[in-house]
């Protein structure tokens, strides 16, 4: 038992730390295609999860059947997963059950919180995506326009190889709008997960939408 003046500090981490190892895709590629080593992005993702001991809920995604022969054993499994998710327009997360999943900005869960649960807040610069851009050396792909904010795809993502991928990402994130809120105190909701949208409606009827993090 604890007295009112005692505190307990908990250091928590999720299964994403299991991805912090250098991953070499070559053995998988050679096993699948001995004469011409290659594998699909889905096969690489499944192999990573198997080696990391993580259950994957990712059954299908844009580009899952793209065949690649690129590998770099100096990259971590976390890098590979991030690249694979990004080229499909997704964010990779570890869910509350410890499994890997892909989520998309156009399909996030929204939780509406009563305004009285918030002690104090103020808004900062928000985000409204109108353009997606990828540039790596001499290669440049863009989709959308400059009417609002741009989303820049990681220039080191080795799996970006076509305009169609950028068009797909843009179709998912275009017009995604979020407010940046700085909140002093708020009563938490255990049902809220990372990247869920928190919607707050003030007494004056103003609606703010922000991401849980």
N, C-alpha and C positions, 0 to 999 in steps of 0.2 A: 504494500500500500504506500501511497505517496501523500505527503503533506502538501498544503497549498503553495509552499515556497519551493518545492522540489520539481525538477524538470527532467524529462527523459528525451534524449536526442536519438532519432532513428535515421540511419543512413540507408536509403532504399535505392534499389536499382532493378531494372527489368531485364528480360532475356536478351535485349539488344547487345548486352556486353558479351554474349556468347558468339557474336559475329566479329569480335575484335581479334581476328587471326588472319594471317596472310593466306589467301586462297589461290590455288593454281588450277585453272580450268583445263589445262592440257591433258592430264590423265583421263578425264571424262571424255574429252574430244577424241583421244586416241582409242578409247574403249568403244565408243559409238561408231567411229569411222577411221579404222586403222590406216587406210591408204591416203585419206585426206582428212586429217583431224578437224572436226567441227561439231558443234552442238547448237541446239536452239536455246533461246533465252529462257524458256520454261525449264528445259533440262538442266541448265546451269543453276537456276534458282532452286530447283528441287534438290540438286546435289549439295548446294551450300547449306540448305536447311537440314539435310541428312547429316552432313559432317558437323554441323553446329549443335545438333540435337534439339532443333526447334521444329514444332509442328507448323505447317504452312496452311493457311486458309485460302491462299491464292490459287484458284483453279484455272482461271483464264484471264487474259489481259491483252490489251493491244500490243502487237509485236511479239506475242508469246512464241510464234512459229518462225520468227526471224532466225536464220542460221548464221552463226558467226564462227570465225576461226581465230579471233583476237583473244589473247590472254596475257596477263601480267601478274606474276606471282609475288610482286612487291605490293600489290593492292590488297586491302583487307576485304573480307567477305562483306563487311558493312558497306564498303565502296561499291562493290558489285551489285548488291541489293538496291542501293540508292540509284545507281545508273539504270538498272532494269526498270525500277518503278518510275523514274523520271521520264524515260523515253515513252512510257505508256500514259503519261499525264497523271500519275498517281503519287501519293505520299506513302512510304512504307512505315508501318507502325507495329509495335508489339501490343496486342490487346490485353485486357485485364486478366485473360486466362493464360497469357504467356505465348500465344501463337502469333506468327507473322501474318499481317494482312495488308492489303492496299486500299487506301481510301481516296476519294476524289472530291475536289472542291465544289463540284456541282451536285453532290449527294451527301452532304454532312448532316448529322443529327443536330436539331435545334432544341435548346432548352430555354423556356421563357421564365425569368426570375422576377419576382415582385420587387418593385423599386424600394420598398421599405427595408429590404434585406441588406441594402448597401448604405454604408455610413457616409462615404464621401467619394467623389470621383471627378475627374476632368478628362476631356477628350484631347487627343493629340492628332498628328497627321494620320489620316486613314489610308486605305488602299482601294483602288478601283482599276482592275486589270483590263486593258484594251488591246495589248500587243504582247506577243511572245517572240523572243529573239534568241538565236543560237549562232555563235561565231567562234570558229576555231581555226586560226591561221588564215588560209585562203577561202575557207568554206563559211558561208553565211546563209542562214535560212531565217525568214521572218514571216509572221502572220498577224494580221490585224492592222491597227492604225495608232497614231500618236495622240489620240484625243484624251487619253488618261495615262495610267501607269503601265510600265513594261515589266514583264516577267522574263528574266534572263536564265536560260537553261545553262547548266554547268558546262563550261567550255571544255572540261576534261572528260566529259561523258563519251566514252569510246563507242557507245551503241547508237549514237545519233548519226544517221547516215542518209536521211532523205527529208525533203520538204514535207512529205506526207505526215511524218511524225510530228513536226512542228504544227502543222495544220490541225492534227488531232488534239494536241495539247491545248491549242488555242480554243478549239470547240468546247473544251471542258472548262477552262478557266475564264473565258471571255465574260466580261461584266461582273465577275466576282467582286463584291464590295464588302469591305469590313471596316469597322471603326477601331481605332486604338484608344482603349480606356485605361487610365491609371486609377486604380481603386484602392482606397486606404484600407477599408475593412469590408468583408462580405461574408455572409453565412454560406458555407459550402454546401454543395449538393453531391452526395456520393455517387449519384447516377451519371455524373458528367465525366466524360473521358477526354483525353487530349485530342485536340482538333475538333471537338464538338463546338457548335456555335452557341454562345450565350446571348440571348436577346433580352434587353432591358427596356422597359417602357416607363418613362418618367411620368410624374403627376401631371405635367403639361401636355402629355401625349407624344413626346419625342421618343422615337425608337432608335436604340443603339444596338449594333450587332458586333460582337467581338469573338475572337477565338480563345478557347480554353487552352492554357498552357501551364 
